Every structure is written in C-alpha cells, then in structure tokens.
C-alpha cells in the first residue's frame, strides 16, 4: 500500500509453492483475506517471491497475463520481488542451500534476469526492485583467495545484469534495481562487508552511475540486528557515501540477554532449534569481544555459563511481539529504522519479511491471514 514513507508490502515467501500454479493458488487463497483486513478500499502492494521454476513457468505469456488480470481484479500492485531463495524454501531442509546457486554461477544471473523481465511487465510504477543473496555463502570457500575470486566472479555476473536492466529501462521506461542483502555468514555478511565491496570492488568495475541506479542495498533489519550493526550509524554512512538503498526488509531477530536468568533462557532458546533454516548466532562475550556460530546447534555446543552477555539469533520472528517469554527481539532496531525513514526517507520500498511461523513454538502460531495482517498493522501503526 502507499504510505507517506514509501510503498509497503509483505513478502509472499511465506506462501508455499515452487512451481507457479501451486504458488499462484496459495496467493489466491490468502492474499484477498489479508487485503480485506488491512487495505479494503485502496490498492495493496505485494512483494512476490518467484522460485526459479515459477520464473520459467511465467515465460508463458498466458500465465503472466493471468497474473496481471488477477492483480487488477483484486486491486493489488507489485513493486518488489524477493529473488534470494532460488529453489525449495518450504517443506524441505534449506540451511545453507538458500544461497544456491550463488552469484558465481550463470544460473543465478539468468534467474535474476528472468525476474527482471517479469517485474518490468508487472510494474505499475516506474521503479521496482529485486532483492538477492549476499553473493555467496562464505563457508563454501576455504581461503581468502577463493573468497576474493568468488567475489570477483559474482561482481562480473551482476554487471552483466546491469547491462540488461539498462536495456529494459531504455525500452520500457521502468527502472529496476537489484538489492543485495547482506546476511550473517554470507560472502557479504554485514554492513561493513557490503560497503567495502560496493566501494572497492563493484564501483571500480563498471559505470558508477549505472551501478548506483541498478545495484543497491536491501536493508534487512533482522540481519543488521544479528550483526550488531546500529541502524542510525549505518544509514548515515550509506547517505554520506552515496550508496542507495533499494528496499528495507522489515524483520525481527531473537535477542537473548544472558546477564540474568541465563540457564533458563538457554533452555527456552533450545525450543527454537529446528532443522529447516539456518539460525546464525552472533554472541557478545563478557570481555566485549564477539563470537560467531554458523547455527544454533554449534552455539549450544560451545556454550559455557558466565561467558556471554547477549546472543543475537537469525530467526525471523513476528514483528508485533517484543518478547517471547524469556527471550527478546530486535524490535527496537525496527522502531529506530522506521523513525529514520519517517524523518528522512532513504528508500521508497518497505517489505515485511516474516516467514518462520511454521517453525515457531505453537503458542505464537495463528492462522496465516491473521498473522500477516497483524504484521502489516504493526508497521502501519509505527509509521503513523
């Protein structure tokens, strides 16, 4: 929906279906119920996630036309896509495979190009964005040189996409940007990694004006929270260095304050250990240093009492709650980021990305349409 502070949507990666007909059926089932609750009289924005197979299916003009007709009938519009998960994202073990294939491959490049052509046909505005992975998963590369080479190859593939996006803009008047999403343990794992790559690797490799137009940052608040990257300082740096933000993904991580009730909180956190998604942990030690773990099981194995002040856990928990029993969240970072956006907007796209409902403890699960609507209302209330 249109707000004074940008277009607001939620991401359809919460809905199952890797082939288009299955995902479209899920959209038809759930989206109208959400719209009836949050935007009954006005157009509602929608952030779509097309898996690779769905992007291939939508090369059929009839399939794409059916989607366009449904969007018009339901008074919906699309301004952003989530192009991060390429393959299976539901009913399977995802873990590090959410990064596969990565940007070192032509498969990732070609998939993103397909998404760009689809988005250009769906856009009713002149601008659209596609969020994507942080180039690769860093633990797939064994040495600094391997990681550097992966970064160079990924950058070249992104520049090839930039050429396509420039051609799309020339032919359609639609400006599409690829929004890189730093994530813990990604090749670009945090704010600092992204800024360094953007300035030292990406910009020198091509036309800076075209790059700034077509390669931007996806500011995922959950990921920034896990990395202990402060929103205000990060946004100030992006503005100072003229690095554009294509999209804010509004999402919340788990925060575990271990300064009190430590044993009870670790026991509570163990309820969140599940086999589907990666739940990277960044721990603040009592000596002021940080320690990183690839997943919760690794963090639990290394845990020793009286060692840590706080853990941040990559787990896209619902936005409307600040606490989950003994556990906290990074809702504070959401409030800070949106306050900055209200005072001085730094992007035009806002997308809610809560997708781990199915792996939450039962007490926090409610019907999907109600869950999504409550998330949207939480953010519209914060935006005022």
Secondary structure, DSSP 8 states (H G I E B T S, - for coil): -EETTEEEEEBGGGS--SSHHHHHHHHHHHHHHHHHHH-SSS-EEEEE---HHHHHHTTSHHHHHHHHHHHHHTTEEEEEEE-S--S--SSS--GGGGG-S-TTSHHHHHHHHHHHHHHHHH-SSSEEEEEE--SSBGGG--SHHHHHHHHHHHHHHHHHHHHHHHHHHHHHS-EEEEEE---TTBSS-SHHHHHHHIIIIIGGGS-HHHHHHHEEEEEEHHHHHHTT--HHHHHHHHHHTT--EEEEEE-EEEEEETTSSHHHHHHHHGGG--SSS---EEEEETTS-EEEESSHHHHHHH--TTSEEEEEEEEEE-SS-SEETTEEESHHHHHHHHHHHHHS---SEEEE----GGGS-GGG---HHHHHHHHHHHHHHHH-
